[in-house]
Amino acid sequence: MNKKTAKEIIESIYQAINNRNIQEAMQWVDDDCIYEDVNFSKTFQGKNSVKHLFQESCDNVPDDFKFVVDEITTGDPLKVGVLWHVELDNIPIPNGRGVSFYRISETTGKLIFARDIVEPPLKPGKLSFLIIRLVTPLIKTLLKQDSNPPKMQLILSKVLWFLAGTYIYILLCSSPNFILPGEPVWAIQPETIKEVISESINFFFVLPILNTLGISLMKSPVVHPAIEAQFNFAEAWIFMFLPLLLADKRVRDFPKFALWTVAMFLTNVFLLPYMAFRFKQPTLEKIEEPQKGILDHIFGWTGLIVGIIAIVWLFIGRPEFGDFSQRIDYFITQLHSSRVVIAFAVDMVLFAIFQIVLMGAVIPPENPQRPLRFIPFFGLALWLIV
């Protein structure tokens, strides 16, 4: 066993990483090391796995990207806590702070456990308390174990849980240009945040239309019409899912309104788990015709109108952005470079699938409206309206 303290070992690892000397860093890592980085959905177990993490981290950042230790504890020879930040060319990076805990093996004198927590780029503040209140009932319900679901339903549920995890990891958490282009949530760029905020301000085209009519209570942010159209079309679609979720009797005693509320912001991050949970519930022996009311009509008309405006907006909105072919070229370019655009494209594919499943579950087989479920978006809108 070496005679270095935990503080000295961790400082040596930081220095080696800053020098891009992976071999030197690995000499202080135990063969059975467990390394948890909350940026990743998996835990890195074993020396080879940790080495891969270190190597990938070094390969995906510039040479002048450095870790700077702000404070490190000294009271325990085998455990340390570290406050750190990252710098680029000796300039501190915004949202680049972190805190870590490390434990050294008493046997080998090497790093046996680590956990890194990085400052989040988005800081919801008090909004996080509201999200927790909304999500807690959902999580409790999802974690309940159901008795003896049919085998095929159980398989479908597991497949959907896998898709949910894959969706969250690939679209939201995977490293830049590792699987998809663009940056993950933990490394989101200021311009991307600005674009998302601008799209949200132009929600359902309310501000752009008011400005077009000469009403300037607030200036609408300028967003490319192709991206604006995609965002609002997707939001109009998930908007119409609320009456459909409420009509789904296969899932009872479930916080569907809370689910829909967060899904309006995070779409399939929450809708996928709901569908996975749904397949573990008993199949209804008979489908009862739902009694649609004014709420269904309002949601249907609102979704339909916004969807039509989105399509028209794609063609003629903000004429300074060129003709239709130029808009499509820009959208295709973004589809190959922007993770936000890719996420909304994937969302709409999943919306179409979920629409078929859920409408098929609430519309009786003898109802002539049942084929509407196969018409993406507009089939749902027409079913709510008629």
C-alpha positions as CSV (number, residue, x, y, z in Angstrom):
1,M,0.0,0.0,0.0
2,N,1.3,3.4,-0.9
3,K,1.7,6.1,1.8
4,K,0.0,8.9,0.0
5,T,-3.1,10.5,1.6
6,A,-6.4,10.7,-0.2
7,K,-5.9,14.4,-0.8
8,E,-2.5,13.8,-2.5
9,I,-3.9,10.9,-4.6
10,I,-6.9,12.9,-5.9
11,E,-4.7,15.9,-6.6
12,S,-2.4,13.6,-8.6
13,I,-5.3,12.3,-10.6
14,Y,-6.6,15.8,-11.4
15,Q,-3.1,16.8,-12.5
16,A,-2.7,13.8,-14.7
17,I,-6.2,14.4,-16.3
18,N,-5.2,18.0,-17.0
19,N,-2.0,16.8,-18.6
20,R,-4.0,14.3,-20.7
21,N,-1.9,11.5,-19.2
22,I,-4.4,8.7,-18.7
23,Q,-1.8,6.1,-17.8
24,E,-0.5,8.2,-14.9
25,A,-4.0,8.8,-13.6
26,M,-4.9,5.1,-13.8
27,Q,-2.0,4.1,-11.5
28,W,-4.1,5.6,-8.6
29,V,-7.3,3.7,-9.6
30,D,-8.1,0.4,-7.9
31,D,-9.1,-2.6,-10.1
32,D,-12.5,-2.7,-8.4
33,C,-13.2,1.0,-8.5
34,I,-16.8,2.2,-8.7
35,Y,-17.1,5.6,-10.4
36,E,-20.4,7.4,-10.5
37,D,-20.7,10.5,-12.8
38,V,-24.3,11.8,-12.6
39,N,-24.0,13.0,-16.2
40,F,-24.3,9.3,-17.2
41,S,-27.1,6.9,-16.6
42,K,-24.7,4.0,-15.8
43,T,-22.1,3.4,-13.1
44,F,-18.6,2.8,-14.3
45,Q,-17.4,-0.4,-12.6
46,G,-13.8,-1.7,-12.8
47,K,-10.5,-0.1,-13.8
48,N,-11.0,-0.6,-17.5
49,S,-14.4,1.1,-17.4
50,V,-13.1,4.0,-15.5
51,K,-10.1,4.3,-17.9
52,H,-12.6,4.5,-20.8
53,L,-14.5,7.3,-19.0
54,F,-11.3,9.2,-18.5
55,Q,-10.1,8.7,-22.1
56,E,-13.5,9.7,-23.6
57,S,-13.6,12.8,-21.4
58,C,-10.1,13.9,-22.5
59,D,-10.8,13.1,-26.2
60,N,-14.0,15.2,-26.2
61,V,-12.7,18.5,-24.8
62,P,-10.1,21.0,-26.0
63,D,-6.5,20.7,-24.8
64,D,-6.8,23.9,-22.8
65,F,-9.9,22.6,-20.9
66,K,-8.7,22.2,-17.3
67,F,-10.1,21.2,-13.9
68,V,-9.2,23.6,-11.1
69,V,-9.6,22.5,-7.5
70,D,-11.1,25.2,-5.4
71,E,-11.2,23.4,-2.0
72,I,-10.3,19.9,-0.9
73,T,-10.8,18.3,2.6
74,T,-7.9,17.1,4.6
75,G,-9.3,15.6,7.8
76,D,-9.6,12.0,6.7
77,P,-6.6,10.1,5.1
78,L,-8.9,7.9,3.1
79,K,-11.8,10.2,2.1
80,V,-12.0,13.6,0.5
81,G,-14.6,16.0,-0.7
82,V,-13.6,18.4,-3.5
83,L,-15.1,21.7,-4.8
84,W,-13.9,22.3,-8.3
85,H,-14.6,24.3,-11.5
86,V,-13.5,24.0,-15.1
87,E,-11.6,26.6,-17.2
88,L,-11.0,27.1,-20.9
89,D,-7.7,28.8,-21.6
90,N,-7.6,29.9,-18.0
91,I,-11.1,31.4,-18.2
92,P,-13.7,30.0,-15.9
93,I,-16.6,28.4,-17.9
94,P,-20.2,29.5,-16.9
95,N,-22.1,26.7,-15.2
96,G,-18.8,24.8,-14.9
97,R,-18.7,24.1,-11.2
98,G,-18.9,20.7,-9.5
99,V,-18.5,18.8,-6.3
100,S,-17.0,15.3,-5.9
101,F,-16.5,12.7,-3.2
102,Y,-13.7,10.2,-3.3
103,R,-12.8,7.2,-1.1
104,I,-9.5,5.4,-1.0
105,S,-9.1,1.6,-0.4
106,E,-7.5,0.7,2.9
107,T,-6.0,-2.3,1.2
108,T,-4.5,-1.0,-2.0
109,G,-4.3,2.7,-1.2
110,K,-6.0,3.5,-4.5
111,L,-9.2,5.1,-5.6
112,I,-12.1,2.7,-4.8
113,F,-15.1,4.9,-5.1
114,A,-16.0,8.3,-6.7
115,R,-19.0,10.4,-7.3
116,D,-19.0,13.5,-9.5
117,I,-21.9,16.0,-9.5
118,V,-21.8,18.8,-12.1
119,E,-23.6,22.2,-11.9
120,P,-26.7,22.0,-14.0
121,P,-26.9,24.4,-17.0
122,L,-30.6,25.1,-16.3
123,K,-31.6,26.3,-12.9
124,P,-35.4,26.1,-12.4
125,G,-35.2,27.5,-8.9
126,K,-38.6,27.4,-7.1
127,L,-40.1,25.8,-10.2
128,S,-38.3,22.6,-9.2
129,F,-40.5,22.4,-6.1
130,L,-43.6,22.5,-8.3
131,I,-42.1,19.8,-10.6
132,I,-41.4,17.6,-7.6
133,R,-45.0,18.0,-6.4
134,L,-46.3,17.1,-9.9
135,V,-44.0,14.2,-10.5
136,T,-44.1,12.5,-7.1
137,P,-47.6,10.9,-7.5
138,L,-46.6,9.8,-11.0
139,I,-43.4,8.1,-9.7
140,K,-45.3,6.4,-6.9
141,T,-47.8,5.0,-9.3
142,L,-45.2,3.9,-11.8
143,L,-43.3,2.0,-9.1
144,K,-46.3,0.0,-8.0
145,Q,-46.0,-3.7,-8.8
146,D,-49.0,-5.2,-10.7
147,S,-50.1,-8.8,-10.2
148,N,-49.5,-11.3,-13.0
149,P,-49.9,-9.3,-16.2
150,P,-50.2,-11.3,-19.4
151,K,-46.8,-12.3,-20.8
152,M,-47.1,-10.3,-24.1
153,Q,-48.1,-7.2,-22.1
154,L,-45.2,-7.6,-19.8
155,I,-42.8,-7.9,-22.8
156,L,-44.3,-4.7,-24.3
157,S,-44.0,-2.9,-21.0
158,K,-40.3,-3.9,-20.8
159,V,-39.7,-2.8,-24.3
160,L,-41.2,0.6,-23.6
161,W,-39.2,1.0,-20.4
162,F,-36.1,0.3,-22.4
163,L,-37.2,2.8,-25.1
164,A,-37.8,5.4,-22.3
165,G,-34.3,4.9,-20.9
166,T,-32.8,5.0,-24.4
167,Y,-34.7,8.2,-25.3
168,I,-33.6,10.0,-22.2
169,Y,-29.9,8.9,-22.5
170,I,-29.5,9.4,-26.2
171,L,-31.5,12.6,-26.7
172,L,-30.8,14.3,-23.4
173,C,-27.7,12.9,-21.8
174,S,-25.3,11.3,-24.4
175,S,-22.0,13.2,-25.0
176,P,-21.8,15.7,-27.8
177,N,-21.5,14.0,-31.3
178,F,-21.1,10.6,-29.6
179,I,-24.4,9.2,-30.8
180,L,-26.2,12.3,-32.0
181,P,-25.0,15.7,-33.1
182,G,-25.5,18.7,-30.8
183,E,-25.1,19.1,-27.1
184,P,-26.7,17.2,-24.3
185,V,-28.7,18.9,-21.5
186,W,-25.6,19.0,-19.2
187,A,-23.5,20.8,-21.8
188,I,-26.3,22.9,-23.5
189,Q,-25.0,26.1,-25.1
190,P,-26.4,29.6,-24.4
191,E,-27.6,29.9,-28.0
192,T,-29.6,26.7,-27.7
193,I,-31.2,27.9,-24.4
194,K,-32.1,31.2,-26.1
195,E,-33.7,29.4,-29.0
196,V,-35.8,27.1,-26.8
197,I,-36.9,30.1,-24.7
198,S,-37.8,32.1,-27.9
199,E,-39.9,29.1,-29.1
200,S,-41.6,28.9,-25.8
201,I,-42.4,32.7,-25.8
202,N,-43.9,32.2,-29.3
203,F,-46.1,29.3,-28.0
204,F,-49.1,28.6,-30.2
205,F,-48.0,31.6,-32.4
206,V,-49.9,34.0,-30.1
207,L,-47.2,36.7,-30.0
208,P,-46.2,36.4,-33.7
209,I,-49.9,36.7,-34.8
210,L,-50.5,39.7,-32.5
211,N,-47.4,41.4,-33.8
212,T,-48.5,40.7,-37.4
213,L,-51.9,42.3,-36.6
214,G,-50.1,45.4,-35.3
215,I,-50.5,44.6,-31.6
216,S,-47.2,45.0,-29.9
217,L,-47.7,44.4,-26.2
218,M,-44.5,42.4,-26.4
219,K,-42.1,41.9,-29.2
220,S,-42.1,38.3,-30.6
221,P,-38.6,36.8,-30.7
222,V,-37.4,36.0,-34.2
223,V,-37.1,32.2,-34.7
224,H,-36.7,30.5,-38.1
225,P,-40.3,29.6,-39.3
226,A,-39.4,25.9,-39.9
227,I,-38.3,25.4,-36.3
228,E,-41.2,27.5,-35.0
229,A,-43.6,25.4,-37.0
230,Q,-42.2,22.1,-35.8
231,F,-42.2,23.2,-32.1
232,N,-45.8,24.4,-32.2
233,F,-47.1,21.5,-34.2
234,A,-45.6,19.1,-31.6
235,E,-47.0,21.1,-28.7
236,A,-50.4,21.2,-30.3
237,W,-50.3,17.4,-30.6
238,I,-49.4,16.7,-27.0
239,F,-51.9,19.4,-26.0
240,M,-54.7,17.3,-27.5
241,F,-53.5,14.2,-25.6
242,L,-55.1,15.3,-22.3
243,P,-58.7,14.4,-23.2
244,L,-57.4,11.2,-24.7
245,L,-55.5,10.3,-21.5
246,L,-58.5,11.1,-19.3
247,A,-60.7,8.8,-21.5
248,D,-58.3,5.9,-21.1
249,K,-60.1,3.7,-18.5
250,R,-57.4,1.0,-18.6
251,V,-55.3,3.2,-16.3
252,R,-57.2,4.4,-13.2
253,D,-56.2,6.3,-10.1
254,F,-53.3,7.9,-12.0
255,P,-52.2,11.5,-11.9
256,K,-52.9,12.0,-15.6
257,F,-53.2,15.7,-15.5
258,A,-49.8,16.0,-13.7
259,L,-48.3,13.7,-16.3
260,W,-49.7,15.8,-19.2
261,T,-48.5,19.0,-17.5
262,V,-44.9,17.9,-17.4
263,A,-45.2,16.2,-20.8
264,M,-46.1,19.6,-22.3
265,F,-42.6,20.7,-21.4
266,L,-40.7,17.4,-21.7
267,T,-43.0,15.4,-24.1
268,N,-42.0,11.7,-24.3
269,V,-39.7,11.9,-21.3
270,F,-42.9,11.2,-19.3
271,L,-45.3,9.9,-21.9
272,L,-43.1,6.8,-22.7
273,P,-43.0,5.7,-19.0
274,Y,-46.8,6.1,-18.9
275,M,-47.3,3.8,-21.9
276,A,-44.9,1.3,-20.4
277,F,-46.9,1.3,-17.1
278,R,-50.1,1.1,-19.1
279,F,-49.2,-2.3,-20.7
280,K,-48.9,-3.8,-17.2
281,Q,-52.6,-3.1,-16.4
282,P,-55.4,-5.6,-17.1
283,T,-57.0,-5.3,-20.5
284,L,-60.6,-4.1,-20.5
285,E,-63.1,-6.7,-21.4
286,K,-65.3,-4.1,-23.1
287,I,-64.6,-0.6,-24.5
288,E,-67.2,1.9,-23.4
289,E,-67.9,4.9,-25.6
290,P,-66.5,8.0,-23.9
291,Q,-68.8,10.9,-23.4
292,K,-67.1,13.8,-25.0
293,G,-68.0,17.3,-23.8
294,I,-67.0,20.9,-24.2
295,L,-63.4,20.2,-22.9
296,D,-62.8,17.7,-25.7
297,H,-64.1,20.2,-28.3
298,I,-62.0,23.0,-27.0
299,F,-58.8,20.9,-27.0
300,G,-59.7,19.5,-30.5
301,W,-60.3,22.9,-32.1
302,T,-57.3,24.5,-30.4
303,G,-55.0,21.8,-31.5
304,L,-56.4,21.7,-35.1
305,I,-56.2,25.5,-35.5
306,V,-52.6,25.6,-34.1
307,G,-51.6,22.7,-36.3
308,I,-53.0,24.3,-39.4
309,I,-51.3,27.6,-38.5
310,A,-48.0,25.7,-38.1
311,I,-48.2,24.2,-41.6
312,V,-49.1,27.6,-43.1
313,W,-46.4,29.3,-41.1
314,L,-43.8,26.8,-42.5
315,F,-44.7,28.0,-46.0
316,I,-45.3,31.8,-45.6
317,G,-44.4,32.8,-42.0
318,R,-41.6,35.4,-41.6
319,P,-41.0,35.9,-45.4
320,E,-37.5,37.3,-44.8
321,F,-36.4,33.6,-44.4
322,G,-36.8,32.8,-48.0
323,D,-39.1,30.5,-50.0
324,F,-40.3,27.0,-49.1
325,S,-37.3,25.1,-50.5
326,Q,-34.9,27.3,-48.5
327,R,-36.9,26.6,-45.3
328,I,-36.9,22.9,-45.9
329,D,-33.1,22.9,-46.6
330,Y,-32.6,24.8,-43.3
331,F,-34.8,22.3,-41.4
332,I,-32.9,19.3,-42.9
333,T,-29.6,21.0,-41.9
334,Q,-30.9,21.4,-38.3
335,L,-32.1,17.8,-38.3
336,H,-28.5,16.8,-38.8
337,S,-27.0,19.2,-36.2
338,S,-29.5,20.2,-33.6
339,R,-30.5,17.8,-30.8
340,V,-33.6,19.8,-30.0
341,V,-34.9,19.5,-33.6
342,I,-34.1,15.8,-33.6
343,A,-35.9,15.4,-30.2
344,F,-39.1,17.0,-31.5
345,A,-39.0,14.9,-34.7
346,V,-38.7,11.7,-32.6
347,D,-41.5,12.9,-30.4
348,M,-43.9,13.3,-33.3
349,V,-43.2,9.8,-34.5
350,L,-43.9,8.4,-31.1
351,F,-47.0,10.6,-30.8
352,A,-48.4,8.9,-33.9
353,I,-47.8,5.5,-32.4
354,F,-49.3,6.4,-29.1
355,Q,-52.3,8.0,-30.8
356,I,-53.1,4.7,-32.5
357,V,-52.8,2.7,-29.3
358,L,-54.8,5.1,-27.0
359,M,-57.6,5.9,-29.5
360,G,-57.9,2.2,-30.2
361,A,-58.4,1.7,-26.5
362,V,-61.2,4.3,-26.1
363,I,-63.1,4.0,-29.4
364,P,-65.3,0.9,-29.6
365,P,-64.6,-1.4,-32.7
366,E,-68.1,-0.7,-34.1
367,N,-67.6,3.1,-34.0
368,P,-67.1,4.5,-37.5
369,Q,-64.6,7.0,-36.1
370,R,-62.2,4.3,-35.1
371,P,-60.1,4.5,-38.3
372,L,-59.3,8.2,-37.4
373,R,-56.6,6.9,-35.1
374,F,-54.4,6.0,-38.1
375,I,-54.4,9.6,-39.3
376,P,-51.5,11.3,-37.3
377,F,-52.5,14.5,-35.5
378,F,-55.6,15.4,-37.6
379,G,-57.3,12.1,-36.7
380,L,-57.1,12.9,-33.0
381,A,-58.3,16.5,-33.6
382,L,-61.3,15.4,-35.6
383,W,-62.3,12.7,-33.1
384,L,-62.2,15.4,-30.3
385,I,-64.3,17.8,-32.4
386,V,-66.9,15.5,-33.9
